[in-house]
Amino acid sequence: MCREEKHPRIYSDETIIDQEDERMTQQNKELLASLLAILPGLLSIKEDGRVLIGISNKTFTILPWLVWYNIVLGFVAIIVGFGIWKRRT
């Protein structure tokens, strides 16, 4: 097998960026994307679950189908977030 050589990337301002540093930056972006998918999903399930089981008393009209919709999409967001996270590693 041929060993792949690491070549630094040189930009117009003479800055040298190693390919490993770019990979770490990409991993950080994917970690952030996964957290930004998981966190709202968890919050959606928590808050809408409280409304659904009656723990949270709201003074306004609640649409039950919308509460269920938010819960389902909360689970979808968590699944997508974990998928991004697993792809990262």
C-alpha positions as CSV (number, residue, x, y, z in Angstrom):
1,M,0.0,0.0,0.0
2,C,1.1,3.5,-0.7
3,R,1.3,5.7,2.3
4,E,-0.5,9.0,1.9
5,E,1.7,11.9,2.5
6,K,0.5,14.9,4.4
7,H,0.8,18.1,2.3
8,P,0.2,21.4,4.0
9,R,-2.2,23.8,2.3
10,I,-0.8,27.2,1.6
11,Y,-3.3,30.1,1.2
12,S,-2.7,33.5,-0.4
13,D,-1.6,35.1,2.8
14,E,1.2,32.5,3.3
15,T,-0.7,30.8,6.1
16,I,0.0,27.1,6.2
17,I,-2.8,24.9,7.5
18,D,-2.2,21.2,8.1
19,Q,-4.8,18.8,6.8
20,E,-5.2,17.2,10.3
21,D,-6.1,20.7,11.7
22,E,-8.8,20.9,9.0
23,R,-10.1,17.5,9.9
24,M,-10.4,18.5,13.6
25,T,-12.3,21.6,12.5
26,Q,-14.7,19.5,10.5
27,Q,-15.2,17.2,13.5
28,N,-15.9,20.2,15.7
29,K,-18.5,21.4,13.1
30,E,-20.2,18.0,13.0
31,L,-20.2,17.8,16.8
32,L,-21.9,21.2,17.0
33,A,-24.4,20.1,14.3
34,S,-25.3,17.0,16.3
35,L,-25.7,18.9,19.5
36,L,-27.8,21.5,17.7
37,A,-30.1,18.7,16.5
38,I,-30.3,16.8,19.8
39,L,-30.8,19.7,22.2
40,P,-34.0,21.1,20.6
41,G,-35.4,17.6,20.2
42,L,-34.9,16.9,23.9
43,L,-36.5,20.2,24.9
44,S,-39.4,19.6,22.6
45,I,-40.1,16.2,24.0
46,K,-39.8,17.5,27.6
47,E,-42.1,20.5,27.2
48,D,-44.7,18.9,25.0
49,G,-44.7,15.7,27.1
50,R,-45.5,17.9,30.1
51,V,-48.4,19.5,28.3
52,L,-49.6,16.1,27.0
53,I,-49.8,14.4,30.4
54,G,-51.2,17.6,32.0
55,I,-48.4,18.6,34.3
56,S,-48.1,22.0,32.6
57,N,-51.3,24.1,33.0
58,K,-51.6,26.5,30.1
59,T,-54.2,29.3,30.0
60,F,-54.5,29.2,26.2
61,T,-55.9,26.7,23.8
62,I,-53.8,23.6,23.1
63,L,-54.0,21.7,19.8
64,P,-53.3,18.1,20.7
65,W,-52.3,17.1,17.2
66,L,-49.6,19.8,17.3
67,V,-48.3,18.6,20.6
68,W,-48.0,15.0,19.2
69,Y,-46.4,16.4,16.0
70,N,-43.7,18.2,18.1
71,I,-43.0,15.1,20.2
72,V,-42.6,12.9,17.1
73,L,-40.3,15.5,15.5
74,G,-38.4,15.8,18.7
75,F,-37.6,12.1,18.4
76,V,-36.6,12.5,14.8
77,A,-34.3,15.3,15.7
78,I,-32.6,13.1,18.3
79,I,-32.2,10.3,15.8
80,V,-30.7,12.7,13.2
81,G,-28.4,14.2,15.8
82,F,-27.0,10.8,16.9
83,G,-26.6,9.9,13.2
84,I,-24.5,12.9,12.7
85,W,-22.5,12.1,15.8
86,K,-21.9,8.5,14.8
87,R,-20.8,9.6,11.3
88,R,-18.3,11.9,13.0
89,T,-16.4,9.1,14.8
